[in-house]
């Protein structure tokens, strides 16, 4: 079943604008990559601090929690930019992307990253409340975050070559 006519018309208009105006397509791709660099870079740095602190004592861990909380204020808006620009790029060529198993694999990784982000915030709160095994949970979610960010980057690069 196809899209409603008004939606299909909007998608076609966007695809025409994106495909025929380099400034538009370059700006969207730039914002997507900038969101990945800023959000992903901040997340990777925070994840690395958590993993390092997991091996350290309680004194080192308290400073990491503050940094981790601050990282969320950068990562979340950057993710919003990445999702919005990713949607814009998808709508620029639905015939290619929506039938691509690689595209859907990347979207699955993005979904897992978002779910892991919720788990990471919950783990951070558990650590703050000094719940047992909370550092194990925080360490695991940080490790998963690190792997997911890198996996999404890999899938994105592969997708640009395959598309």
C-alpha positions as CSV (number, residue, x, y, z in Angstrom):
1,X,0.0,0.0,0.0
2,X,1.4,3.4,-1.0
3,X,1.5,6.6,0.9
4,X,-1.5,9.0,0.9
5,X,-1.3,11.4,-2.1
6,X,-0.6,14.5,0.0
7,X,2.3,12.7,1.9
8,X,3.7,11.3,-1.3
9,X,3.6,14.7,-2.9
10,X,5.5,16.2,0.1
11,X,8.1,13.4,-0.1
12,X,8.5,13.8,-3.8
13,X,8.9,17.6,-3.4
14,X,11.6,17.1,-0.7
15,X,13.4,14.5,-2.8
16,X,13.4,16.9,-5.7
17,X,14.8,19.8,-3.5
18,X,17.4,17.5,-1.9
19,X,18.5,16.0,-5.2
20,X,18.6,19.2,-7.2
21,X,20.1,21.6,-4.7
22,X,23.6,20.8,-3.5
23,X,23.5,23.3,-0.7
24,X,20.4,21.6,0.8
25,X,21.9,18.1,0.5
26,X,25.3,19.1,1.8
27,X,23.8,21.0,4.7
28,X,21.6,18.1,5.7
29,X,24.6,15.7,5.5
30,X,26.8,18.2,7.4
31,X,24.3,18.5,10.2
32,X,23.9,14.7,10.4
33,X,27.7,14.3,10.6
34,X,28.1,17.2,13.1
35,X,25.4,15.6,15.3
36,X,27.3,12.3,15.2
37,X,30.6,13.9,15.9
38,X,29.3,16.1,18.8
39,X,26.8,13.6,20.3
40,X,28.7,10.4,19.5
41,X,32.1,12.0,20.5
42,X,30.6,13.2,23.8
43,X,29.0,9.8,24.5
44,X,32.2,7.9,23.7
45,X,34.2,10.1,26.0
46,X,31.7,9.7,28.8
47,X,31.5,5.9,28.2
48,X,35.3,5.7,28.4
49,X,35.3,7.6,31.7
50,X,32.7,5.2,33.1
51,X,34.7,2.2,32.0
52,X,37.9,3.6,33.5
53,X,36.1,4.6,36.8
54,X,34.7,1.1,37.1
55,X,38.2,-0.1,37.6
56,X,39.0,2.7,40.1
57,X,37.9,3.4,43.6
58,X,34.8,5.2,44.8
59,X,36.5,8.6,44.8
60,X,37.1,8.5,41.0
61,X,33.6,7.3,40.4
62,X,31.8,10.3,42.0
63,X,33.4,12.7,39.6
64,X,32.4,10.5,36.6
65,X,28.8,10.7,37.6
66,X,28.8,14.4,37.4
67,X,30.5,14.3,34.0
68,X,28.1,11.7,32.7
69,X,25.1,13.7,33.7
70,X,26.5,16.7,31.9
71,X,27.1,14.6,28.8
72,X,23.4,13.9,28.5
73,X,22.8,17.6,28.0
74,X,25.0,17.4,24.8
75,X,24.1,13.9,23.6
76,X,20.3,14.2,23.6
77,X,20.1,17.4,21.5
78,X,22.7,16.0,19.1
79,X,20.7,12.8,18.8
80,X,17.6,14.9,17.9
81,X,19.6,16.5,15.1
82,X,20.9,13.1,13.9
83,X,17.4,11.6,13.8
84,X,15.9,14.6,12.0
85,X,18.6,14.8,9.4
86,X,18.6,11.0,9.0
87,X,14.8,11.1,8.4
88,X,15.4,13.9,5.8
89,X,18.0,11.8,4.0
90,X,15.7,8.8,4.1
91,X,12.9,10.8,2.6
92,X,15.2,12.0,-0.2
93,X,15.4,8.5,-1.6
94,X,12.7,6.2,-0.1
95,X,13.0,3.8,-3.0
96,X,16.6,3.0,-2.2
97,X,16.5,3.2,1.6
98,X,13.2,1.6,2.6
99,X,14.0,-1.6,0.7
100,X,17.6,-1.9,2.0
101,X,18.3,-4.5,4.6
102,X,21.5,-2.5,5.5
103,X,19.3,0.6,6.2
104,X,17.0,-1.4,8.5
105,X,20.0,-3.0,10.2
106,X,21.3,0.5,10.9
107,X,17.8,1.6,12.2
108,X,17.8,-1.4,14.5
109,X,21.1,-0.3,15.9
110,X,19.8,3.2,16.4
111,X,16.8,1.8,18.2
112,X,19.0,-0.3,20.4
113,X,21.1,2.8,21.1
114,X,18.1,4.7,22.2
115,X,16.9,1.9,24.5
116,X,20.4,1.6,25.9
117,X,20.4,5.3,26.5
118,X,17.3,4.9,28.7
119,X,19.0,2.0,30.5
120,X,22.1,4.1,31.0
121,X,20.1,6.9,32.6
122,X,18.4,4.4,34.9
123,X,21.8,2.9,35.8
124,X,23.2,6.3,36.5
125,X,20.2,7.0,38.9
126,X,20.8,3.6,40.5
127,X,24.4,4.4,41.1
128,X,23.4,7.8,42.6
129,X,21.0,5.9,45.0
130,X,23.9,3.5,45.8
131,X,22.0,0.4,44.8
132,X,23.9,-2.9,44.8
133,X,25.5,-3.9,41.6
134,X,24.6,-0.5,40.0
135,X,28.1,0.1,38.9
136,X,28.1,-3.2,37.0
137,X,24.9,-2.1,35.3
138,X,26.3,1.3,34.5
139,X,29.5,-0.3,33.2
140,X,27.6,-2.7,30.9
141,X,25.4,0.0,29.5
142,X,28.4,2.3,28.9
143,X,30.2,-0.5,27.1
144,X,27.1,-1.2,25.0
145,X,26.8,2.5,24.2
146,X,30.3,2.6,23.0
147,X,29.8,-0.4,20.7
148,X,26.5,0.8,19.4
149,X,27.8,4.3,18.5
150,X,30.7,2.7,16.6
151,X,28.4,0.1,15.0
152,X,26.0,2.8,13.8
153,X,28.9,4.8,12.3
154,X,30.2,1.7,10.5
155,X,26.7,0.9,9.1
156,X,26.2,4.5,8.1
157,X,29.5,4.6,6.1
158,X,28.6,1.2,4.5
159,X,25.2,2.6,3.6
160,X,26.6,5.6,1.9
161,X,28.8,3.4,-0.2
162,X,26.0,0.9,-1.0
163,X,23.4,3.5,-1.8
